[in-house]
Amino acid sequence: MTASDTTSTPSVLPARVLIAVDASLASQQALAYARHLVPAGGKVRLISVADNPHTLVPMGRLVAGALEAAREELLADAVDALNRAQDAFAQCEAEIETGIVDLSTHGGNVASALIDEAISWKADLLVVGARQHHGMLRWIEGTVSEPLAKRSRCPLLIVPEHAKGHPDRLTARILFALDCSPPALEALRYGLRFATHETDVHAIYVVDRGVRLTDLVPIDALEDAFIEEGTAALAASKPVLESVSERASTALLKTERAGDDVAHAIVRAADRWNAELIVMGTHGRRGMTRWVLGSVAQRVAQLTHVPLLLVHAPEQ
């Protein structure tokens, strides 16, 4: 991120929000949070994915009639989830539409279905709920979470089941986890769309002191390089934050020497600062700034009780 990159970012809520829903508490939390992310006159698509019963039971356990009955039950559950979701948006001044993806006919899995919907509907934001400590909610669970985080080209908002914050209003405290990469810059610009001049915005850079590359680079020199990079990233982000909010701040943080990592440091920082939203860039590549680009973002999603917004860098 360079000073020339830090142009003023307008505060514009996403006009087209796609929300994945089911009957879970995590889904209800995501709906409550997303209600305030849609501007008046915006569009919301509520989508429920009905699993393929063939994938839910061992092969041969159900005959054709039983499979069809199971499919009808799954579709009925999807309809019920959509009806409840519509009720949650009853007072929202947005255009609401609904849809069901039947994996029995669509094929693939939940992640691919959501990604396809986001692409075909041209969504500006994809919102999903997450249940932690007992595994991520089924559509971002296991092998589903990775393709959603890596393949979804529209920003992905993950709302934990027991999310901290105030779902009855627009978020008031946004924390940005930065490095010097294009995804971090894109995340900064996109995340500021949810801010106003009264929003507290806070950018952090975490120096990973647990990195052990001493066979190639002396650890002190490596840490100095991280500090230099972080200082530059935060200095470049400050005018961008201040162009939107009167309450902007930055902080250079460090992991502990042992038994710590960047994901835990980000989560700690968010908790101590009372963040209501964490924003990170991601594209899954490797390198000096890999912590904010891939596996660390997914690790933060598993750890935090603060809603997490993941933003991909645009395709080059």
N, C-alpha and C positions, 0 to 999 in steps of 0.2 A: 504494500500500500504506500503510495507516495502522495506528497502534498498536492500534486496536480490532479490526482484522482478524486480528491475530496471536494466534490461539488455539492452545492446545497441540495438537500433531499426533501421534497415536499411531503407533507403528512396526508396521505391518501389511503384510506382503507381499501382492501381488495374488493373488487366489484363482483367477482364470481367465486363463491366459496362452496366447495364440495365437502360434505360431512358424511362419514361412514357411521351408521347407527346399527345397534342391536338392542337386546333387552337388558344389558348389563348396567350396573351403577357407573362404570367407567364411561359408557356411552352417554348417560344422562349428564355426567359432569362435563364431557366434551361439548354437548349441546348448550349447556348453561354458559360455558365460557365463550363459545362461538357466537352466541346471540349478539354480543356487543362488538364483534369484529366486522359486522356487515353494515355498510352505510345505508341510509334511507334510499330506496330505489335500486339497491343492489340485488343480486340474484343468488339464491341458495338452492343447491341440489342435495337432497337427502337421499342417500343410497344405502340399501341393505343388501348384503350378499348372502344368498341361501346356499349352504354347502351341498355338495353332491353326496347323497347317502352312500354311494359306492365307496367313497373314501373314508367313511366313518365307521364301517363295520368290516370284518374280515370277509374276503371273497367267498362266496357260496353260502354265507350265513342267512341271507335273505333271498327269497324267491322274487320274481318279477313284481307280483302283486304287493308284497310287503315293501319292496323298494319304492314303488310308486306311492304307497301310503306314507312312507317316510318323507319322500320328496314333498308331498302335499303339506305335511305338517311343518316342514322347514320353511316352505313358502308362506304358510299362514303365520308363522312366527315373524317372518320378515315384514309382512303386511302390518302386524300388530306393532312392531318396532317403529315403522314409518308413521303410523297413526299417532303414537305417543310423541314422536319427534315433531310432527306438525303442531301438536298442541303446545310444545315448548316454544315454538316460534309464532304463536297466535298473535302476540302483541308486537311482532317485529315488522317494521315498515320496509320489508323486502319482498321480492317476488319468490315464492316457494314452489319448487317442483320436486317430485319424488321419482324414485326408480328402484327396481329390484333386478339384481343380477343372479340368475339361476345357473350355478356352476354345473348343473346336470346337462345344460345345453350350451353354456358359454365355454366350458372347458377351463383348464388351468386351475389356478388357486386364487385365494382371496386377494393377495398382493397384486397379482397380475390383473385381476378384475378391477381393482381400485385404480391402478395406474392407467389402464385402458380408458376407464371412465373419465379420469382427470384429463387425459389427452383429448378424447373425443369431445368433451364438453368445454374444453379450453379453460379449465379452472385456474384461478389465480392463487388458490390456497386449498390444500387438502387437510382436513381435520380428522384425527382419529383419537379414540380413548385408549388408555393403557392401564392394565391391572398389574401392579408390581408385587414382588415377593412370592407370588404364586404363578409366575410366568406372565409375559405380556399378553394383553388381550388377543384373542385368537387371530385377528387379522394382522397383528404386528408381532406374532409369536414365532419364535424359532427361526426357521428359514424364511418366514414372511417379513420379518423386520428388516433384514439386510437388503432384500431387493427394493423394499419401499424406500429405505434411506438412500440407496445408491442409484436406483433407476428412476424414481419419481422426479421429473424435471420441474414440477411446480413445487413451491415451498410446502413443507410438511410440518404441521403443528400436532404434537403429541401431548395430550392432556392426561396426566395421571389420575387414577381413580380417586385418590385422596389429595387432590391438588391444593396447594396453598394459594392464597390470594382471595380475591373478591369477584366471584362470577356474576355479581349483579351490576358490574360496571366495567368500563374499559380499563385495561391494565394501567397502573399508575407508576410502576417501577420496572424498568426493563434493563437487564444486564446483557451485555454483548461480550462474548469470549472471542478474542481476536488473535490473529497472527498477521503476517504480511502477504497473505495469499489473495488471489482474486476471489475465491469463495468467501473469505472473511469480509472483503469489501462489499461484495454483493449482499451478504447477510446484513451488514451494517445499514446499507441503503434500504433494503427491504424492511428490516425490523423497525426502522424509524417511521415507516408508514403508520404504525400503531401509536405513535407518540404525538403529543401536543406540546405547546410551550410550557405547560405545567407538569409534564411527565418527568419523573426522575429517570435519567438515563446514565448508565455507568458502564464504561468499557474496561475490561481487564485483559491482561496478557500474563500467562502463567509460564514462568521459567522452570523447565523440567530439570531439577537437580539430580533426579534419579537416573538420568541417561548415562550409560556406561559405554563410552566409545574411546576409552583411554588407550587402546591399542593403536588408534589412528590419530586422535587429537587429545592433548592434555585436558583433563576435566575442567581446570580453571579457565583455560582458553575457550572451551566450548560454552561454559556458563557465561563468560563475558560476551560471547557472540550472541547468545540468547538474550541477554540483558540489552545489548545494543539494538537488536532487532525489535524487542518488545518496546523499548523506549521510543523508537522511530514509529512503530505502529500506533502507539497511544498518542503521540504528538500529532500524527496525521489525522487520527480519528476525532480529536478534540474539536476542531472547527466544524466538522460535520455534525457532531452532536449538538454543538451550540447554535448551529443554523436552524435547528428545529426546537430545541428546548432551552429554557433558562436555567435548568437544573441539571447540568452536565458535569460528570466527574470521570476520572480514570484512575487505575491503580495497577502497578507492576507487582505481581505476586510470585512466590516461589514455592515449589513443593518441598517437603522434608527430604533430607538426604536418603532416608531409608523408610521402607514401608508405606510409601505414598506414591501417588501418580497424579497426572494432570486432571483426569476426570473427577477424582475426589476433591482436588483443590477447587475446581470450578463449582462443584456442588456446595462445598463449604462456603465459598465466597457468596454464592447466591443465597444461602440460608442466613449468613451473618448480615448481609445487606438487605434482607427481607425482600428479595426480588419476587416479582409476580410473573415474570416471563424471562426465560433464557433464550438468547439468539446465537446460533452458531452456523458457520459455513461448512459445507462438506462436499467432497467429490471422490473420496475413497482412495486418493493417490497416496504415495509414500514420499518420504523426504524429511528434511529438517523440521517442517511445519506439519508433520503428519498428524499430530495430536488433535488438531482442530478439523481435520479433513476426513476422517473415517472412523476408525475403531473407537476413538475417544468419544466422539459424538454419540455413538451407539451406547457406550458405557454410561455416559451421562444420562441417557434416556432410561437406563435400567436403575439408576441410583436416585435421581431427583424426584422430589414431590412438587417441583415447580414446572408448569407447562414449558415445553421445549419446542422452539421453532428452528427447523433445519432448512437451510437455503443452499441450493446448488449454484455453482457458478454457471453462467450461461455458456452454451456450446460455442466453441471457437470456430 
